[in-house]
Amino acid sequence: MRTLIAYMSTHGCTGKVVAELGQKIEGEVVIINLKENPNPELDSYTRVVIGGSIHAGLIQRKVKEFCQNNLETLLQKELGLFICCMYEGETAMQQLKDAFPEELHQAAKYEAVLGGEFDFDKMNFFEKLVVKKVAKIRESVSKIDHNAIDKFASKMDKVFNPFLFLV
Ligand SMILES: Cc1cc2nc3c(=O)[nH]c(=O)nc-3n(C[C@H](O)[C@H](O)[C@H](O)COP(=O)(O)O)c2cc1C
């Protein structure tokens, strides 16, 4: 089975998460950065995983456009959705909900928040200011959720067997 992971990353965290997820999902996995290729072909994939990161409450515009431009095709795939972000709990779940069209949430086999990181070396002056003021964080920190990545991969790999209801 071929899986496409299409993603966007502003400071590199989502790129790391995607590399880890790609190692854990079974079968052939192709990773495409939507910044470099906003229009990947989708016909040759059974599964598509879409991910991006949250900045000021929003996922990257290119992820939104990819979802909108390919909505009908994506509804035919085994679909996985994820975000990277630093909020947890209900706020993170609301950000996940807002990041993707409702049709894709309804169709998704699995979706999750996979953690995030603040990397001060990659932020510009303004971003550092915002993070210090809003998140009250002053140095780089990683909260990539490796357990959630494991779970995401195994949920995507799980085969639905209707006969299990009979035993
Ligand atoms: C300027 C800025 C704004 C951010 N805004 C949010 C936010 O609104 N909600 C959130 O949960 N995380 C927020 N974050 C945290 C990012 O989602 C986190 O750094 C993520 O790992 C970035 O992934 P990336 O490196 O792939 O872009 C923000 C980070 C920065 C630098």
The ligand as an SDF file (V2000), in Angstrom:
LIG
                    3D

 31 33  0  0  0  0  0  0  0  0999 V2000
    4.7190   32.9400   16.3780 C   0  0  0  0  0  0  0  0  0  0  0  0
    4.1560   31.6150   16.8490 C   0  0  0  0  0  0  0  0  0  0  0  0
    2.8010   31.4860   17.0590 C   0  0  0  0  0  0  0  0  0  0  0  0
    2.2720   30.2610   17.5170 C   0  0  0  0  0  0  0  0  0  0  0  0
    0.9340   30.1430   17.7190 N   0  0  0  0  0  0  0  0  0  0  0  0
    0.4440   29.0000   18.2300 C   0  0  0  0  0  0  0  0  0  0  0  0
   -0.9570   28.8630   18.4820 C   0  0  0  0  0  0  0  0  0  0  0  0
   -1.7600   29.7550   18.2120 O   0  0  0  0  0  0  0  0  0  0  0  0
   -1.3900   27.6970   19.0400 N   0  0  0  0  0  0  0  0  0  0  0  0
   -0.5270   26.6590   19.3470 C   0  0  0  0  0  0  0  0  0  0  0  0
   -0.9910   25.6450   19.8740 O   0  0  0  0  0  0  0  0  0  0  0  0
    0.7970   26.7460   19.0680 N   0  0  0  0  0  0  0  0  0  0  0  0
    1.2940   27.8870   18.5120 C   0  0  0  0  0  0  0  0  0  0  0  0
    2.6220   27.9850   18.2220 N   0  0  0  0  0  0  0  0  0  0  0  0
    3.4770   26.8110   18.4310 C   0  0  0  0  0  0  0  0  0  0  0  0
    3.6980   26.0740   17.1030 C   0  0  0  0  0  0  0  0  0  0  0  0
    2.5070   25.4310   16.7000 O   0  0  0  0  0  0  0  0  0  0  0  0
    4.8280   25.0730   17.3170 C   0  0  0  0  0  0  0  0  0  0  0  0
    6.0080   25.8280   17.4650 O   0  0  0  0  0  0  0  0  0  0  0  0
    4.9660   24.0630   16.2190 C   0  0  0  0  0  0  0  0  0  0  0  0
    5.7820   23.0050   16.6650 O   0  0  0  0  0  0  0  0  0  0  0  0
    5.5330   24.6700   14.9660 C   0  0  0  0  0  0  0  0  0  0  0  0
    5.7140   23.6670   14.0180 O   0  0  0  0  0  0  0  0  0  0  0  0
    6.6440   23.9200   12.7260 P   0  0  0  0  0  0  0  0  0  0  0  0
    8.0430   24.1010   13.2340 O   0  0  0  0  0  0  0  0  0  0  0  0
    6.4850   22.7100   11.8960 O   0  0  0  0  0  0  0  0  0  0  0  0
    6.1130   25.1500   12.0620 O   0  0  0  0  0  0  0  0  0  0  0  0
    3.1510   29.1710   17.7470 C   0  0  0  0  0  0  0  0  0  0  0  0
    4.5260   29.3210   17.5120 C   0  0  0  0  0  0  0  0  0  0  0  0
    5.0300   30.5160   17.0750 C   0  0  0  0  0  0  0  0  0  0  0  0
    6.5100   30.6430   16.8160 C   0  0  0  0  0  0  0  0  0  0  0  0
  1  2  1  0
  2  3  1  0
  2 30  2  0
  3  4  2  0
  4  5  1  0
  4 28  1  0
  5  6  2  0
  6  7  1  0
  6 13  1  0
  7  8  2  0
  7  9  1  0
  9 10  1  0
 10 11  2  0
 10 12  1  0
 12 13  2  0
 13 14  1  0
 14 15  1  0
 14 28  1  0
 15 16  1  0
 16 17  1  0
 16 18  1  0
 18 19  1  0
 18 20  1  0
 20 21  1  0
 20 22  1  0
 22 23  1  0
 23 24  1  0
 24 25  2  0
 24 26  1  0
 24 27  1  0
 28 29  2  0
 29 30  1  0
 30 31  1  0
M  END
$$$$
